Amino acid sequence: MKTKGLCIFPKDVQCITGKSERYGRQLLADIRVYLKKEPHQFVTVHEFAAYCGLNVEDLFVYMD
């Protein structure tokens, strides 16, 4: 059984959205501000899905 990642990274955002990695970094930074997280804290797949209005199961397909 393959384990699923809990955190999402700019490269994952790039694969999901089809936009640049820089856009992924900026989007994750915006999500951290929205969630009142510190810059060193990770954004989870569930937080990303809730912010973007996406289904979590669909995200895991793209992250494989």
N, C-alpha and C positions, 0 to 999 in steps of 0.2 A: 504494500500500500504506500502510495506516495503522499508525503505530508504537504499540506498547503501552508503557504506563508501567511503570517498574521499581519505583517506590516506591508505597506505599499511604498514604493520608491519611484522616483521620477521616470525611470526606464519603464516601469509598469504603466504609469500614466501615459507615456508615449505610445505604448502598444495598444492601450485601451482606446485612446482618443484619436490616434493618428497624427497628433501634433508633435512639436519639437520637445526635446528633453528640457530645454529652458522653460517652456510653458509648463511642463510637469513640475519643475522646481517651484515656479511661481504659484501654481495652483495649490501645491502642498503647503507652501508658506501661508497662503490665504486661508486654508483650512485650519492651520495651527492658530492663526489670529482669531478666527471665528470660534474655535473651541477653547480659546484662552489657554493654549499650551505653550510651554517654553520652546525655544528654537531647537533644543537638543532632543525633544521628545518625538517619538514616532507617531505617524498617523496610521491607524489600523484600516484594514479593508472595509470593515463595517462602517467606520466613520466616513471614509471616502464615499462609500455607496450612499449613505444617508445624505451627505452634502450634495452629491451630484444627482441624486434621484434615480440611482441605478439599482438593479437587483444584485445581491451579493453573489449568488450562484453563477450569474453571468460573468461576473468579474473573475471568478476562479478559473473559468474556461480560458480566458485570455492570459492569465498569469502562469499557465503551465509551460 
